[in-house]
Amino acid sequence: MLYDKHQFQSLDTALPHGRNHLLRSPIPNFMLSFNDDEVEEIKNLLQETLLALEIDRIFSNHK
């Protein structure tokens, strides 16, 4: 979802707390808001998690 720009609603004018990206959630009337830096940080954290999971998978196959 984070890499699919169609999932995000980008705002021309940021919200009062400075966030300019909205991500809809499966919960009715509930949206998550992020600024540019937060979106990038979440993407980086997910990449690190995927890498750690892959490393774990590789090592667990060698036992």
DAZIPE-V759793 format. One record per residue. RES is the residue in three letters. PHI is phi as a letter, one per 20 degrees, with the letter a starting at -180 (NA if undefined). NEAR is the number of other ideal C-beta (glycine too) atoms within 10 Angstrom. Layout:
res: (RES,RES)
phi: (PHI,PHI)
near: (NEAR,NEAR)
This chain:
res: (MET,LEU,TYR,ASP,LYS,HIS,GLN,PHE,GLN,SER,LEU,ASP,THR,ALA,LEU,PRO,HIS,GLY,ARG,ASN,HIS,LEU,LEU,ARG,SER,PRO,ILE,PRO,ASN,PHE,MET,LEU,SER,PHE,ASN,ASP,ASP,GLU,VAL,GLU,GLU,ILE,LYS,ASN,LEU,LEU,GLN,GLU,THR,LEU,LEU,ALA,LEU,GLU,ILE,ASP,ARG,ILE,PHE,SER,ASN,HIS,LYS)
phi: (NA,f,e,e,f,f,f,e,d,e,e,f,d,f,f,g,e,n,e,c,c,d,c,f,d,f,e,g,l,c,c,e,c,b,d,g,f,f,f,f,f,f,g,f,f,f,f,f,f,f,f,f,f,f,f,f,f,f,f,f,f,e,e)
near: (8,14,8,7,9,6,12,18,13,9,12,5,5,13,12,5,7,12,16,17,21,16,15,14,10,5,7,6,6,8,11,13,16,18,15,13,9,14,16,12,12,14,12,10,10,12,10,10,10,10,10,10,10,10,10,10,9,9,9,8,7,5,4)
